Amino acid sequence: MDVKVNDSCIACGACESICGDVFKVEDVAVVDQSAVAANEDCVKEAADACPVGAIEVA
């Protein structure tokens, strides 16, 4: 699974609160790719919860 955060990220923190092992919010959300495989369910949940659709999952 490839996860990216696009430029529409508003750093609201929703993804980090849902899946903190993968997402960290600094100026924008950043992805720890090494943690994605073990956390695919919460990655999908975070992507669905993103208010601006900034998380891209492929």
CORDACOR-V872326 format. One line per field, one symbol per residue. burial: # if it has 9 or more other ideal C-beta (glycine too) atoms within 8 Angstrom, else .. Layout:
burial->???
This chain:
burial->..#.#...#.#..###.##..##.#...####..##..##.######.##...####.
